[in-house]
Amino acid sequence: MKKSFFLSVPVFLLWGLLGCSPEDHHEDTQVPTRAHEEEVHLSEAQLVELGIVVKAAAATTLTLEVSLPGEIVANADRLAHIVPRIPGVVREVRNRVGDRVESEDVMAILDSRELAAAKSKFLASETRVELAQAILVREENLWKKKIGSEQEYLHAKNAFAEARIALREGKQALHALGLSEADVKMLSEEPDTALTRYEIRAPFSGEVIERHIVRGEMLKEDSQAFVVADLGTVWVNLTVYQKYLPSVHVGQTVRISPGKGMKEKTGVISYVSPLVEEATRTATARVVLDNENGQLRPGLFVTAVIISGELEVDVAVERTALTEIDGKTVVFIETDDGFAPREVKTGRSDETLVEITEGLSAAEAYVVKGVFSLKSELEKETFGDGHGH
């Protein structure tokens, strides 16, 4: 049902309060009152000048959205805390914070006695294998010729097997310390001074975001030397409040606004935590974003909008149609003689449309552009543009 919108006390009540009859009212007595008819009357030229656009209210489908706060963080799948695999003294540091490194670049060099011992043990195992193999060949030939005993042959065979096992263990130990197969093969050609050399290498291409070592420092195997991050992609961790949890799912499209001067990004939710934090009663949803231009810096706060569903409504108007008069939400409707404000009740909304639950019917014409101008004209007319009535 339409509601008439009265903005002031009727004029005759004001006369009564002043103790006067209409006949006693003097022309020079000016009491600011609203006009009897709250309508704005405009000529065709004024309609064009003020940019008034009228549209019919209609049933529509609202796109429901959920707005969530979030923070950009480094992609943990492309983040490395680099530690030496063996203790040693820092001989050389080649990278600083902010440097770009490529995969397998040498970032620092340590002198390590433990590494020298592991290399020496491996080289000794190689020599023992060669010697054990030579003895085995000799004992096998003697046994076949009935010159040597079978016991000596079996003993040589066992010694060769044990030597090979020790060699494999030594090689695996070197691999565990970061030496490649090529590095191991080159050990026998290294000078003795290179036995202590331990190289800290970049695990992948990225940027040095932290450095915790200096030359001459003694590093333990659990000491963090560098942190390297590949910021070509970043994570956006969204804070999902308890009431929104049923509306947030993996695979949903998300619009992310990083802040002033930065373009809006679009991504897809790849993860929603199964647990809710006890202190905040919130869960985390994650979006992976491309960051080739480097503008999405870890630590930045963002706002994310998730399309959570659709809703059919009987009557909706554009957001631009709504305004407030005397603390009430109104739209301007088109009448036979002009435009009049109509109080309405609103419901759900999306980015551009608002549901009207009361005060406006489908197909009624309302003003979608020029609302502010009509509001200004209404104020002029209701107060007589400053002149007495």
Protein Blocks (a to p, Z undefined) as FASTA:
>chain_A
ZZdddfbdcfklmmmmnopafklpcfklccddddfblcddddfklmmmnopacddddddd
ddddddddddddddfklcccdddfbdcddfbdcbdehiacdehiafbdcddfklmmmmmm
mmmmmmmmmmmmmmmmmmmmmmmnomacfklmmmmmmmmmmmmmmmmmmmmmmmmnopaf
klmmmmmmpcfklmmpccdddfbdcddfbdcbdehiacdfkbcfbdcddfkbccdddddd
fklmmmpcehiacdddfbghiacdddddfbdcfbdcfklopacddddddfklomacghia
cdddddfbdcddfbdcdfklpcceehiacdddddfklccddddddddddfkbccdfbhpa
ehiacdfehklmmmmmmmmmmnonopaZZ
